[in-house]
């Protein structure tokens, strides 16, 4: 690989890392071409970018990336490395775990998720259990809806009670003018009586 090719490769990795919130480095060594292709296909379906990289170039790209100090991950950059970038925190971990139901690899080398570093394959289960943004939003919405539903239910019950009270009060209002009406003619007839005398 020429110096220019290395510069281009480092820039490609930096472009992937720029603004990435979910970064995994996995070991795909041991997967044949067909299995590796299947892994990439499944990753693509889940909106996970996978790029096999040279460890030295990956480290240089991470050193040049602003905003995050990836140095905790450098110790894991041995052998075959695949960079995995995703939007959903646990998506790469789930993909690795599902794929390992049939294969020994891929193995997790390290990950940077939600501003935390995870080093070693023993962290895979912890990463799988991280809730995705969508799952967290769903839970928050569920929690928010619960009190709102109670308020709406209480308001509906109150409006039904108010309507019932209004219906009960309405006949009484109608009866009052009816009772007053006979009194008015009686008063008029009383006025007419003295005039007749």
HELIX and SHEET records of a PDB file:
HELIX    1   1 UNK A    3  UNK A   17  1                                  15    
HELIX    2   2 UNK A   33  UNK A   45  1                                  13    
HELIX    3   3 UNK A   55  UNK A   64  1                                  10    
HELIX    4   4 UNK A   70  UNK A   76  5                                   7    
HELIX    5   5 UNK A   91  UNK A   99  1                                   9    
HELIX    6   6 UNK A  121  UNK A  123  5                                   3    
HELIX    7   7 UNK A  124  UNK A  128  1                                   5    
HELIX    8   8 UNK A  133  UNK A  196  1                                  64    
SHEET    1   A 5 UNK A  49  UNK A  53  0                                        
SHEET    2   A 5 UNK A  81  UNK A  86 -1                                        
SHEET    3   A 5 UNK A  22  UNK A  27 -1                                        
SHEET    4   A 5 UNK A 107  UNK A 113 -1                                        
SHEET    5   A 5 UNK A 116  UNK A 119 -1                                        
END                                                                             
